Amino acid sequence: MDPNRQKLGLAGLLLLLAAGAAVLILGRTAHSLTALVAAVFACLGLLVTAVSVFQMRLEEQERLEKLELDELARSASPGSNLFASESDSLRARRTREQFEKYVVPGFTVLLLGGEIAAALLLWRLLARPVESPFQNHTVLMAVAGLFALLLFMLGKYAAGIVRIEKHRLLQPAAGFLLLNAYVCLAVAATAAAEWADFRWDPWVGRGLCVVLGLIAAETLVGLVFEAYRPRLKGRQARLLYDSRLVGLLSQPESLVTTLAHALDYQFGFRVSETWFYRFLQKALAWIVLAQAAILLLSTTFVIVEPGEQALLERFGKPVAGRQLLGPGLHFKLPWPIDKTHPFRTDQLQSFLVGIVVDEKAAEKAVLWTVGHAREEYNMLVASHEPAMLTNLDAGKRIPAVNLLAVNIPVQYQVTNLLEWAYNHAEAGKLLERLATREVARYLASADINELMSRGRKPAAEELRQSIQAAAISHRLGARIVFLGLAGIHPPVEVAGAYEKVVATMQQAEAGILAARAHAIETNTVAVAAAYRKEQEALAEKLRRERDSLARAAAFSNQIPAFAAAPAVYATRAYLQSLAQAGAGARKYILAATNTHDVLQLNLEDKLRLDLLRATAPAAEPKAGAAPKTP
């Protein structure tokens, strides 16, 4: 074995140590989460490289020991090593075998535990809110870029030696050198993005945590497979701490080689030697670059939909003169220089105050006695009723307040997009909290009976105006369009009792109104009857007066007639009296008066013919009587 390989491993060991320490110190100074994750990758590479270098040293000692034994065997006379045992002469090989049998699996188990613990701790650290802003961008960017270049050059050199000489012990160190080079490059890119006001640091850190978790999973699977691997004499075992995933990430070109071998095996001939494959292999980089350029060019076009407005930012800051883009086609600088953020400013947006809606629940009838949300909040509402005594001895009184569950939909529209987007980080949540605060303030001074009955509409308008005033004072750039109070009700726990009380009050009110209606009806009928009797008496009075006047006038007119012809007047009065008296009696007129005729008068009333022709109905037989035979 060439000692230069050990020197190469030691150089990689020292470079990883320096890179890890520099990235860790600068990461803590700059408050970079990605740099902290990169320090963990450097630590893993340092441990793997150290074990790899030590194992290379053991193999080198074994090789030298074997050369010495071969030289002694050639130079020694026959029978001189009669009492020498093989165990005494091959101590370096036994040491290497014991190292591979016990130390390597133990180190791999410890490496797995460290990878899992580091992944979990870093993920929890990245999940916390950032307390301090990113600092020292340029220093971290320069140092990380420098170590990325040094690690890449050394890793490429080590990977070339592994590929040419097929040296398996140097492969883990080469893989971690290249992987740490890429991680340092990610740290430098993150620092540059933070310098340009792009918040990439937490996301890149999470991505590296995911990679660390995948490496830990691969290490665990390798340990399980190693436990059940058949041991064949003379066959070298795969290094447990050598990660194929690290090799794939550090040398992605090996994936192309593996794909070429798979295609050769699948099609039955060497596809990798055809002109098209060779052309594709040479021009693949240019094709990828052309596609990337086309993709980058496509980001220069922005289409804003009708009813929308878009914010145009350059390096995270509004572009002067073009802060707002209206509907239509617009041009901008390519990503990531210029970015657009569309907002639907014409659309009505809404939120609910007082409840957290369960989106999975099916729609059903909303009842006071049944919960209809995942979470419902009860708010204090004032009551203008007098407080009731709870303890007569102590004289304590219940506060004049009640609880009310609210479900208030609020609809708003964004009218000033610049204020909405830039004055506050989360304008929508701020508006919800302002609305909740104004609702709580209003309910604390409102009367529950008034609010639950006829006062809903004026209360809704007053609440809408108060929320609008709060939005204007915070410069949210939003207009409150609608606020509804149809969903307010007593808490579910007391809704049934509240309904009973309300029902009793309604029944009492209905009884009072029914009594008033009966009183109104009775009084009206009595007044009408009295008025009718008064009018009837007045009519009878007028009739009698008119009759008396008529009789007096008739009598005064009869006197001149009687004086003019007393006999005629008397005869006429007699005949009129006779005609009036016998108006309903039968009269018989006798034409001659000088004969002696005998008249027979039948003064009985004759029956009508329809009565004579009517037949009597047959009598029904009595119960138990036998029918008569004709």
KOLFI-93496 format. One record per residue (C-alpha): y, x, z. Coordinates in steps of 0.25 Angstrom, whole numbers, padded with zeros to 4 digits, always signed. Each point is the difference from the previous one (the first is absolute). Layout:
BEGIN
YXZ;...
END
This chain:
BEGIN
+0000+0000+0000;+0014+0005-0004;+0008+0002+0013;+0012-0005-0008;-0005-0014+0002;+0001+0002+0015;+0014+0005-0002;+0003-0012-0009;-0005-0009+0011;+0008+0007+0011;+0013-0001-0009;-0003-0015-0002;-0002-0001+0015;+0013+0007+0004;+0008-0008-0011;-0006-0013+0005;+0004+0004+0014;+0015+0003-0004;+0001-0012-0008;-0005-0009+0011;+0009+0006+0010;+0012-0001-0009;-0002-0014-0004;-0003-0005+0014;+0013+0007+0006;+0009-0005-0012;-0007-0014+0000;+0003-0002+0015;+0015+0005-0002;+0002-0008-0013;-0007-0013+0006;-0010+0000-0012;-0013-0007+0003;-0006+0005-0013;+0002+0014+0004;-0007-0003+0013;-0012-0005-0008;+0001+0012-0009;-0001+0009+0013;-0014-0007+0003;-0005+0003-0014;+0004+0014+0002;-0007+0001+0013;-0013-0006-0006;+0001+0010-0012;+0002+0011+0010;-0013-0003+0008;-0008-0002-0012;+0005+0013-0006;-0003+0007+0013;-0014-0004+0000;-0002+0003-0014;+0005+0014+0002;-0009+0002+0012;-0012-0005-0008;+0004+0009-0011;+0000+0012+0010;-0014-0004+0004;-0005+0000-0014;+0006+0013-0002;-0006+0006+0012;-0014-0005-0005;+0002+0006-0013;+0003+0013+0005;-0011-0001+0010;-0010-0003-0012;+0006+0012-0007;-0003+0009+0012;-0014-0005+0001;-0003+0002-0015;+0005+0014+0001;-0008+0003+0012;-0012-0006-0006;+0001+0010-0012;+0003+0012+0008;-0010-0002+0011;-0014+0006-0001;-0012-0009+0000;-0003-0005+0014;+0013+0004+0007;+0004-0014+0003;-0014-0005+0005;+0006-0005+0013;+0013-0006-0005;+0001-0015+0000;+0007-0008-0011;+0008-0008+0011;+0006+0013+0005;+0004+0005-0014;+0006-0013-0005;+0010-0003+0011;+0011-0004-0009;-0008-0010-0008;-0004-0007+0013;+0014+0000+0005;+0004-0007-0013;-0011-0010+0001;+0003-0003+0014;+0015-0002-0004;-0004-0009-0011;-0010-0008+0008;+0009-0002+0013;+0014+0004-0002;+0003-0006-0013;-0005-0014+0004;+0007+0001+0013;+0013+0004-0007;-0001-0011-0010;-0002-0011+0011;+0012+0006+0007;+0008+0000-0013;-0004-0015-0002;+0005-0003+0014;+0013+0007-0003;+0002-0007-0013;-0002-0014+0006;+0008+0003+0012;+0012+0005-0009;-0001-0011-0010;+0001-0011+0011;+0011+0007+0008;+0008+0003-0012;-0002-0014-0005;+0005-0006+0013;+0012+0010+0000;+0004-0005-0014;-0001-0014+0004;+0011+0002+0010;+0014-0003-0004;+0008+0013-0004;+0009+0003+0012;+0008+0012-0007;+0005+0002-0014;-0006+0010-0009;+0008+0013+0001;+0000+0014-0006;-0004-0005-0014;+0003+0013-0008;-0007+0010+0010;-0013-0008+0001;+0000-0002-0015;+0002+0015-0003;-0010+0005+0010;-0011-0011-0004;+0002+0004-0014;-0001+0014+0002;-0013-0001+0008;-0005-0010-0011;+0002+0011-0010;-0007+0011+0008;-0012-0009+0004;-0002-0005-0015;+0000+0014-0005;-0010+0005+0010;-0008-0012-0001;-0001+0001-0015;-0004+0014+0001;-0011-0003+0010;-0005-0012-0008;-0001+0009-0013;-0009+0010+0008;-0008-0012+0005;-0002-0005-0014;-0003+0013-0007;-0009+0006+0011;-0006-0013+0006;+0004+0004+0014;-0003-0012+0009;+0006+0006+0013;+0014+0002-0006;+0000-0014-0006;+0005-0008+0013;+0011+0010+0002;+0005-0001-0015;-0001-0016+0001;+0008+0000+0013;+0010+0010-0006;+0003-0009-0012;+0000-0013+0008;+0010+0006+0010;+0009+0005-0012;+0000-0015-0005;+0003-0005+0014;+0012+0010+0002;+0005-0004-0014;-0001-0015+0005;+0009+0004+0012;+0010+0007-0009;+0001-0012-0009;+0001-0009+0013;+0011+0008+0005;+0007-0001-0014;-0002-0015+0000;+0006-0001+0014;+0012+0008-0004;+0002-0010-0012;-0001-0012+0010;-0014-0004-0004;-0008-0003+0013;-0013+0006-0005;-0004+0008+0012;-0008-0011+0008;-0007-0005-0013;-0004+0014-0004;-0005+0003+0014;-0009-0012+0000;-0006+0004-0013;-0003+0013+0006;-0006-0006+0012;-0009-0009-0009;-0005+0013-0007;-0003+0006+0013;-0008-0012+0004;-0008+0001-0013;-0003+0015+0002;-0005-0004+0014;-0009-0011-0006;-0006+0010-0010;-0002+0010+0011;-0008-0011+0008;-0008-0004-0012;-0003+0015-0002;-0005+0001+0014;-0009-0012-0001;-0006+0005-0013;-0002+0014+0005;-0008-0006+0012;-0010-0006-0010;+0000+0010-0011;-0014+0007-0003;+0000+0014+0003;-0006+0009-0011;-0003+0014+0002;+0009+0010-0008;+0010-0011-0004;+0014+0001+0005;+0006-0011+0008;+0014-0006-0004;+0011+0004+0009;+0003-0011+0010;+0014+0003+0002;+0002+0001-0016;+0007-0013-0004;-0002-0005-0014;+0012-0010+0001;+0008+0012+0004;-0005+0008-0012;+0003-0012-0009;+0014-0002+0005;+0003+0015-0001;-0006+0002-0014;+0000-0013-0008;-0004+0007-0012;-0014+0001+0005;-0001-0015-0002;+0003+0001-0015;-0012+0011+0000;-0009-0010+0008;+0004-0011-0010;-0003+0009-0012;-0014+0003+0006;-0002-0015+0002;+0003-0004-0014;-0009+0011-0005;-0011-0006+0008;+0003-0014-0004;+0001+0002-0015;-0011+0010-0001;+0009+0010-0007;+0011+0009+0004;+0012-0009-0001;+0008+0011+0006;-0001+0009-0012;+0005-0010-0010;+0014+0001-0007;+0005-0012+0006;-0003+0003+0014;+0005+0014-0002;+0013-0006-0006;+0001-0010+0012;-0002+0012+0010;+0011+0008-0006;+0010-0012-0003;-0003-0008+0013;+0011+0006+0008;+0010-0003-0012;-0006-0014-0001;+0002-0002+0015;+0014+0005-0001;+0003-0009-0012;-0005-0012+0008;+0008+0004+0012;+0013+0002-0008;-0002-0014-0007;-0003-0006+0014;+0013+0007+0005;+0008-0005-0012;-0005-0014+0003;+0007+0001+0014;+0014+0001-0007;-0001-0015-0004;+0003-0011+0010;-0002-0015-0003;+0007-0009+0011;-0006-0014-0001;+0009-0012+0000;+0004-0004+0014;-0001+0014+0005;+0010+0012+0003;-0005+0014+0001;+0006+0012+0008;+0001+0013-0007;-0002+0013+0008;+0001+0014-0004;-0007+0009+0010;+0000-0011+0010;+0015-0003-0001;+0007-0011-0008;+0005+0004-0014;+0015-0001+0000;+0005-0011-0010;-0015-0005-0002;-0004-0004+0014;-0004-0014-0005;-0008-0003-0012;+0000-0015-0005;-0011-0007-0009;-0004+0008-0013;-0004+0013-0005;+0006+0013+0006;-0001+0015-0001;-0001+0010+0011;-0004+0014+0003;-0015+0002+0001;-0008-0001+0013;+0002+0006+0011;+0014+0002-0003;+0004-0014-0002;-0007-0012+0007;+0003-0015-0001;-0003-0010+0011;+0000-0014-0005;+0003-0012+0009;+0000-0015-0004;+0014-0004+0004;-0001-0014-0006;-0012-0004+0007;+0000-0007+0013;-0007+0007+0011;-0005-0006+0013;-0005+0004+0013;-0005-0008+0013;+0006+0001+0014;-0009-0003+0012;-0014+0001-0006;-0009+0010-0007;-0007-0007-0012;-0015+0001-0001;-0001+0002-0015;-0015-0002+0000;+0001-0014+0007;-0002-0012-0010;+0011-0010-0001;-0001-0012+0008;+0008-0011+0007;+0010+0006+0010;-0002-0006+0014;+0008+0003+0013;-0013+0001+0008;-0007+0009-0010;+0004+0015-0002;+0004+0002-0014;+0003+0015+0000;-0006+0014+0004;+0011+0002+0010;+0010-0010+0006;+0012+0004+0009;+0006-0010+0010;+0015+0001+0002;+0008-0005+0012;+0009-0013-0003;+0010-0006+0009;-0001-0014+0005;+0012-0009+0005;-0009-0008+0009;+0002+0002+0015;-0009+0010+0006;-0012-0006+0008;-0004+0004+0015;-0012+0008+0000;-0001+0003+0015;+0008-0010+0009;-0001+0009+0012;+0005+0012-0007;+0010-0008-0008;-0003+0009-0013;+0003-0006-0013;-0007+0002-0014;+0010+0007-0010;+0004-0010-0010;-0007+0007-0012;-0012-0003-0009;-0010+0007-0009;+0000-0002-0015;-0009+0005-0011;+0009+0003-0012;-0005+0001-0015;+0014+0002-0007;-0001+0004-0015;+0012+0008-0004;+0004+0002-0015;+0009+0011-0005;+0005+0007-0012;+0005+0014-0002;+0014+0000-0005;+0004+0014+0001;-0011+0010-0003;+0007+0012+0004;+0002-0005+0014;-0014-0005+0001;-0006+0013-0005;+0008+0011+0006;+0007-0006+0013;-0014-0001+0007;-0014+0005-0001;-0007-0013+0001;+0010-0011-0003;-0010-0011-0001;-0006+0003+0014;+0015+0001+0006;+0003-0013-0006;-0012-0007+0007;+0003+0006+0013;+0015-0004-0001;-0005-0014-0003;-0010+0000+0012;+0012+0005+0009;+0009-0011-0005;-0011-0011+0002;-0002+0005+0014;+0014-0001+0003;+0002-0014-0005;-0012-0006+0006;+0004+0006+0014;+0013-0009-0001;-0006-0012-0007;-0005-0013+0005;-0015-0002-0003;+0001-0016-0001;+0012+0001-0009;-0007+0011-0008;-0013-0007-0002;+0007-0013-0004;+0013-0002-0008;+0006+0014+0002;-0009+0008-0010;+0009+0000-0012;+0012+0004+0007;-0008+0010+0008;-0006+0006-0013;+0014+0001-0006;+0006+0007+0012;-0012+0010+0001;+0001+0003-0015;+0015+0003+0002;-0003+0009+0012;-0010+0008-0007;+0009+0002-0012;+0011+0005+0009;-0010+0010+0006;-0005+0005-0014;+0015+0002-0004;+0003+0008+0012;-0012+0009-0002;+0004+0001-0015;-0014-0005-0005;+0005-0005-0013;-0008-0013+0001;+0004-0015-0001;-0008-0010+0009;-0003-0012-0009;-0008-0009+0009;-0005-0001+0014;-0010-0011+0004;-0003-0006+0014;-0011-0009-0004;-0011+0008+0006;+0005+0001+0015;-0009-0007+0010;-0004+0002+0014;-0011+0010+0003;-0014-0003-0003;-0005+0000+0014;+0010-0011+0004;+0002-0008-0013;-0010-0011+0004;+0008-0003+0013;+0013+0001-0007;-0005-0010-0011;-0004-0009+0012;+0013+0001+0006;+0007-0003-0013;-0009-0012-0003;+0003-0006+0014;+0015+0002-0003;-0001-0006-0013;-0008-0012+0005;+0011-0002+0011;+0011+0001-0010;-0008-0010-0009;-0001-0010+0011;+0015+0001+0003;+0003-0002-0014;-0010-0012-0001;+0007-0006+0012;+0014+0002-0006;-0005-0006-0013;-0006-0012+0007;+0013-0002+0008;+0008+0001-0013;-0009-0010-0007;+0000-0010+0012;+0015+0001+0001;+0002-0002-0015;-0009-0013+0000;+0007-0006+0012;+0014+0003-0006;-0005-0006-0013;-0006-0013+0007;+0013-0002+0008;+0008+0002-0012;-0009-0010-0008;+0002-0011+0012;+0015+0002+0000;+0000-0002-0015;-0009-0012+0001;+0009-0006+0011;+0012+0002-0008;-0006-0006-0012;-0004-0013+0008;+0014+0000+0005;+0006+0000-0013;-0011-0010-0006;+0004-0010+0011;+0014+0001-0001;-0001-0002-0015;-0009-0012+0002;+0010-0006+0010;+0012+0002-0010;-0009-0006-0011;-0003-0012+0008;+0014-0002+0004;+0005+0002-0014;-0011-0010-0005;+0004-0011+0010;+0015+0002-0003;-0004-0003-0015;-0009-0012+0003;+0011-0008+0007;+0008-0002-0013;-0013-0004-0008;-0004-0010+0010;+0014-0006+0001;+0000-0001-0015;-0013-0008-0001;-0007-0003+0013;-0012-0007-0006;-0003+0010-0011;+0001+0011+0010;-0009-0007+0010;-0011-0003-0011;+0001+0014-0006;-0002+0006+0014;-0011-0009+0003;-0007+0004-0013;+0002+0015+0002;-0006-0001+0014;-0012-0008-0006;-0002+0010-0011;+0001+0012+0010;-0010-0007+0010;-0010-0004-0011;+0001+0012-0008;-0015+0004+0004;-0006-0014+0000;-0007-0008-0011;+0008-0011-0007;-0004-0013-0007;+0009-0007-0009;-0001-0015-0003;+0005-0005-0013;+0000-0015+0003;+0003-0008+0012;-0003-0014-0004;-0015+0001-0001;-0011+0000+0011;-0008+0012-0003;-0011+0005+0009;+0001+0015+0002;-0011+0009+0005;+0004+0013+0004;-0009+0012+0003;+0008+0009+0009;-0012+0010+0002;+0002+0014-0005;-0009+0003-0012;-0009+0013+0001;+0002+0011-0010;-0010+0000-0011;-0004+0015+0003;-0004-0004+0014;-0009-0011-0005;-0007+0010-0010;-0002+0011+0010;-0015+0002+0005;-0003+0004+0014;-0007+0013+0002;-0015-0001+0004;-0003+0002+0015;-0008+0013+0003;-0013-0002+0007;-0001+0003+0015;-0008+0012+0004;-0014-0003+0002;+0001-0014-0008;-0010-0002-0012;+0007-0002-0013;+0000-0014-0006;-0008-0004-0012;+0007-0008-0010;
END
